[in-house]
Amino acid sequence: MARLPLILCVLLLVAAAEAPKKPTTAPAKPTEPWETITDKDVASITYDDAQEDSGFVTPLAQDLSNLDDDTKKELNQLADKMDNWVPGQEKDLVQQIRNWMCLCTFADLGRGLCEAEVPDVVL
């Protein structure tokens, strides 16, 4: 009978040694599809198949060189406001980009005076 507690202790120790151990580190976060885009992927985009758009539907300015001083000042004020725009500070990068894209869309939908330049300011 004196051996029974000893045998039980040994069996418990063996069972504990063979029990699966909990991982000591958290599992790796799965990679988001957009995180796999490389600089080479971006450089390979040519836009050769994009239609030229100089009309009122989603016009995009090549740069800001065509603007007068007053309009540049107005865009600078907009850029300052955008620096503090709460949706532009979203922690989820994908949602943050969606928010910035929406801002460009609103400028386009409203046919604002500087709608073609807003995307450049956002960038």
Protein Blocks (a to p, Z undefined) as FASTA:
>chain_A
ZZmmmmmmmmmmmmmmmpccddfbdcdddddfklmpcfklmmmpnolmpccdfbfnopac
fblmlpcfklmmmmmmmmmmmmmmmklmofblmlmmmmmmmmmmmmmmnopaklmmmmmm
mZZ
